[in-house]
């Protein structure tokens, strides 16, 4: 179930990342930083808040899924240098997107 959690987080992260970028370019074009920070906070809450809640259920499937969410966040942060999880905002503010 850990691998399922990692894949689930990657899918959720991809969708939320695209939504955050489109909101930052469209509706909140004057407040891009607020939209990007909001997206990063939501992604961290999904990974660590949801992962902790699943760990607290104390069932084998929920422990694996919860750890997978947290591991997925960590892997995406490392592999993308914080781009996909919003940890490194310099990519956004320097005009990369």
C-alpha positions, 0 to 999 in steps of 0.5 A: 500500500505504500507504493499506492500512496506514493502514486496517489500523491503524485497524481494529486500533486500533478492535478493540484500543481496545474490548478495552482499554476492556472489560478496564479496566471488567471484569477489571482494574477495580481497575487501569484505568491498567495496562490502558490503558497496556498497550493504548497500548504494544501499539498503539505496538508494532504501529505502530512495531515492525511498521512498522519490521520491514516497512520492513526487508524492503525490498520495495515492498509491505512499505515501503508497508504499514510506512509506512502503519502508522506514518502511521495511528498518527500520524493517529489520535493527531492526529485524536482528540487521543490518545484512541484511541492512549492518548497522552492518558490524561487522557480516561480518568482524568477519567471520560470512559469 
